Amino acid sequence: MTKRYKLSEDESQMVCEPELALATECNVKKVNTAQLMAQGYMTLEQSKALIEKKIHNHFHS
């Protein structure tokens, strides 16, 4: 599986699919990923790693 989207912490990102933005008017505000990270949000990779660690600790402790 190839990664289709890459997030840059320096740039704001649209929260809708690019195809939808072209097909319909996308009025969703851009978000700043660095700001969200500072507020405690995680990337999908970080979230997955945390869940895997909790599952591992649950079954091996």
PyMOL CGO cylinders between C-alpha atoms (Angstrom):
from pymol import cmd
from pymol.cgo import CYLINDER

trace = [
    CYLINDER, 0.00, 0.00, 0.00, 1.41, 3.38, -0.94, 0.3, 1, 1, 1, 1, 1, 1,
    CYLINDER, 1.41, 3.38, -0.94, 0.94, 6.54, 1.06, 0.3, 1, 1, 1, 1, 1, 1,
    CYLINDER, 0.94, 6.54, 1.06, -1.29, 8.92, -0.82, 0.3, 1, 1, 1, 1, 1, 1,
    CYLINDER, -1.29, 8.92, -0.82, -1.00, 11.97, 1.38, 0.3, 1, 1, 1, 1, 1, 1,
    CYLINDER, -1.00, 11.97, 1.38, 1.93, 13.43, 3.28, 0.3, 1, 1, 1, 1, 1, 1,
    CYLINDER, 1.93, 13.43, 3.28, 1.41, 15.95, 6.08, 0.3, 1, 1, 1, 1, 1, 1,
    CYLINDER, 1.41, 15.95, 6.08, 3.89, 18.68, 6.68, 0.3, 1, 1, 1, 1, 1, 1,
    CYLINDER, 3.89, 18.68, 6.68, 3.88, 20.14, 10.18, 0.3, 1, 1, 1, 1, 1, 1,
    CYLINDER, 3.88, 20.14, 10.18, 4.85, 23.52, 8.71, 0.3, 1, 1, 1, 1, 1, 1,
    CYLINDER, 4.85, 23.52, 8.71, 1.86, 23.83, 6.43, 0.3, 1, 1, 1, 1, 1, 1,
    CYLINDER, 1.86, 23.83, 6.43, -1.86, 24.01, 7.03, 0.3, 1, 1, 1, 1, 1, 1,
    CYLINDER, -1.86, 24.01, 7.03, -3.85, 21.19, 5.52, 0.3, 1, 1, 1, 1, 1, 1,
    CYLINDER, -3.85, 21.19, 5.52, -7.33, 20.99, 4.05, 0.3, 1, 1, 1, 1, 1, 1,
    CYLINDER, -7.33, 20.99, 4.05, -9.53, 18.53, 5.89, 0.3, 1, 1, 1, 1, 1, 1,
    CYLINDER, -9.53, 18.53, 5.89, -11.46, 17.43, 2.79, 0.3, 1, 1, 1, 1, 1, 1,
    CYLINDER, -11.46, 17.43, 2.79, -10.39, 15.21, -0.06, 0.3, 1, 1, 1, 1, 1, 1,
    CYLINDER, -10.39, 15.21, -0.06, -8.80, 17.07, -3.00, 0.3, 1, 1, 1, 1, 1, 1,
    CYLINDER, -8.80, 17.07, -3.00, -11.28, 15.47, -5.40, 0.3, 1, 1, 1, 1, 1, 1,
    CYLINDER, -11.28, 15.47, -5.40, -14.18, 16.80, -3.32, 0.3, 1, 1, 1, 1, 1, 1,
    CYLINDER, -14.18, 16.80, -3.32, -12.67, 20.26, -3.24, 0.3, 1, 1, 1, 1, 1, 1,
    CYLINDER, -12.67, 20.26, -3.24, -12.60, 20.25, -7.05, 0.3, 1, 1, 1, 1, 1, 1,
    CYLINDER, -12.60, 20.25, -7.05, -16.06, 18.76, -7.47, 0.3, 1, 1, 1, 1, 1, 1,
    CYLINDER, -16.06, 18.76, -7.47, -17.82, 20.90, -4.85, 0.3, 1, 1, 1, 1, 1, 1,
    CYLINDER, -17.82, 20.90, -4.85, -16.95, 24.05, -2.99, 0.3, 1, 1, 1, 1, 1, 1,
    CYLINDER, -16.95, 24.05, -2.99, -15.06, 23.10, 0.16, 0.3, 1, 1, 1, 1, 1, 1,
    CYLINDER, -15.06, 23.10, 0.16, -15.76, 25.63, 2.90, 0.3, 1, 1, 1, 1, 1, 1,
    CYLINDER, -15.76, 25.63, 2.90, -13.84, 23.78, 5.58, 0.3, 1, 1, 1, 1, 1, 1,
    CYLINDER, -13.84, 23.78, 5.58, -11.17, 25.86, 7.33, 0.3, 1, 1, 1, 1, 1, 1,
    CYLINDER, -11.17, 25.86, 7.33, -7.54, 24.81, 7.11, 0.3, 1, 1, 1, 1, 1, 1,
    CYLINDER, -7.54, 24.81, 7.11, -5.98, 23.32, 10.22, 0.3, 1, 1, 1, 1, 1, 1,
    CYLINDER, -5.98, 23.32, 10.22, -2.45, 23.77, 11.49, 0.3, 1, 1, 1, 1, 1, 1,
    CYLINDER, -2.45, 23.77, 11.49, -1.01, 20.35, 12.31, 0.3, 1, 1, 1, 1, 1, 1,
    CYLINDER, -1.01, 20.35, 12.31, 1.72, 21.81, 14.55, 0.3, 1, 1, 1, 1, 1, 1,
    CYLINDER, 1.72, 21.81, 14.55, -0.93, 23.54, 16.64, 0.3, 1, 1, 1, 1, 1, 1,
    CYLINDER, -0.93, 23.54, 16.64, -2.97, 20.35, 16.93, 0.3, 1, 1, 1, 1, 1, 1,
    CYLINDER, -2.97, 20.35, 16.93, 0.13, 18.41, 18.01, 0.3, 1, 1, 1, 1, 1, 1,
    CYLINDER, 0.13, 18.41, 18.01, 0.79, 21.06, 20.69, 0.3, 1, 1, 1, 1, 1, 1,
    CYLINDER, 0.79, 21.06, 20.69, -2.77, 20.52, 21.95, 0.3, 1, 1, 1, 1, 1, 1,
    CYLINDER, -2.77, 20.52, 21.95, -2.11, 16.81, 22.43, 0.3, 1, 1, 1, 1, 1, 1,
    CYLINDER, -2.11, 16.81, 22.43, -3.42, 15.32, 19.21, 0.3, 1, 1, 1, 1, 1, 1,
    CYLINDER, -3.42, 15.32, 19.21, -1.41, 12.46, 17.69, 0.3, 1, 1, 1, 1, 1, 1,
    CYLINDER, -1.41, 12.46, 17.69, -0.63, 11.35, 14.17, 0.3, 1, 1, 1, 1, 1, 1,
    CYLINDER, -0.63, 11.35, 14.17, -2.09, 8.04, 12.99, 0.3, 1, 1, 1, 1, 1, 1,
    CYLINDER, -2.09, 8.04, 12.99, 1.34, 6.45, 13.36, 0.3, 1, 1, 1, 1, 1, 1,
    CYLINDER, 1.34, 6.45, 13.36, 1.68, 7.69, 16.96, 0.3, 1, 1, 1, 1, 1, 1,
    CYLINDER, 1.68, 7.69, 16.96, -1.82, 6.52, 17.83, 0.3, 1, 1, 1, 1, 1, 1,
    CYLINDER, -1.82, 6.52, 17.83, -1.22, 3.09, 16.30, 0.3, 1, 1, 1, 1, 1, 1,
    CYLINDER, -1.22, 3.09, 16.30, 2.08, 2.70, 18.21, 0.3, 1, 1, 1, 1, 1, 1,
    CYLINDER, 2.08, 2.70, 18.21, 0.41, 3.64, 21.49, 0.3, 1, 1, 1, 1, 1, 1,
    CYLINDER, 0.41, 3.64, 21.49, -2.42, 1.14, 20.95, 0.3, 1, 1, 1, 1, 1, 1,
    CYLINDER, -2.42, 1.14, 20.95, 0.03, -1.62, 20.01, 0.3, 1, 1, 1, 1, 1, 1,
    CYLINDER, 0.03, -1.62, 20.01, 2.09, -0.90, 23.14, 0.3, 1, 1, 1, 1, 1, 1,
    CYLINDER, 2.09, -0.90, 23.14, -1.00, -1.03, 25.38, 0.3, 1, 1, 1, 1, 1, 1,
    CYLINDER, -1.00, -1.03, 25.38, -2.12, -4.33, 23.82, 0.3, 1, 1, 1, 1, 1, 1,
    CYLINDER, -2.12, -4.33, 23.82, 1.38, -5.78, 24.25, 0.3, 1, 1, 1, 1, 1, 1,
    CYLINDER, 1.38, -5.78, 24.25, 1.57, -4.64, 27.90, 0.3, 1, 1, 1, 1, 1, 1,
    CYLINDER, 1.57, -4.64, 27.90, -1.90, -6.06, 28.60, 0.3, 1, 1, 1, 1, 1, 1,
    CYLINDER, -1.90, -6.06, 28.60, -1.01, -9.54, 27.40, 0.3, 1, 1, 1, 1, 1, 1,
    CYLINDER, -1.01, -9.54, 27.40, 2.61, -9.64, 28.66, 0.3, 1, 1, 1, 1, 1, 1,
    CYLINDER, 2.61, -9.64, 28.66, 2.32, -8.29, 32.19, 0.3, 1, 1, 1, 1, 1, 1,
]
cmd.load_cgo(trace, "trace")
